[in-house]
Amino acid sequence: MNNYSRYILHNKSALVGMVLASFYFGFIFPCLINK
């Protein structure tokens, strides 16, 4: 059970990181292109 929960936690953190990265790119890219 401990291994399973740890795997889920790692997956969740990776997913959050990808979402944050996509948000950053979606916000910074248009700003760079507009300049």
Secondary structure as UniProt FT lines:
FT   HELIX           2..34
//
